[in-house]
Amino acid sequence: EKQVLPAKLSDLVDAQILDSVPNDPFSDRPVLYSRERKIVWSVGENGIDDNGEGSDFHWIGDDAVWKIPELK
């Protein structure tokens, strides 16, 4: 909407774009996000945050990583 990524996912809730920040089903905490790296990730089945290493949706180590597409 503003052509810039939010500083944190909760900013999308404040802007009423999301109802809430999605929970990671493996940690029962909010999914993780890096504006700088343009990724959202889950800790995966082992419940350990491996810092979301990767570039596209796939399992990296034990994290599941989704790359955020470039803004147009």
Helices and strands as residue ranges (DSSP letters): H 10-14, E 23-24, E 29-30, E 32-34, E 39-42, E 58-60, E 63-67
